[in-house]
């Protein structure tokens, strides 16, 4: 059997793994032959739930300074966590 990688991005409400998922993206190197994830709802309620399901954390967000008034700025989503798992196909 061949081993393929799946990558999961989770954007959480805050910089801690146990906070609520607000966005996600899955990149499936198995071509759909590995375990799938729901498409219309977050696959995990938090980053901690992804760890408990066997995903490996590759990258957590760097701390960023908060400035008064910056809450109205448009930018990328903060609190991005990157996970991966290897699946047999």
C-alpha positions, 0 to 999 in steps of 0.5 A: 500500500502507498502512503499519502499525506493529508493537510488540514488548516484550522483557523481557531477563534484564539491562539489556543488549541482548545478554542472554537474552529472558525474556518478550515481547509483540507488538502487531500494527497490521497485523491479521495481514497483516504478518510474524508472530512465533512465539507459543510461543517468544521471537521473538528470543534477545536485543534485539540479535537484534531490532535485527539483524532490522530492529526499531527500539529506541524505549525501553530500561529506566531503571536501577533501584537494587538493594537487599538483600532486594528480590530477593524482592519482587513487581513488574513485570518489569524490563529492558523494551525497546520496539521498533517496525517499520513494515510494508506491508499 
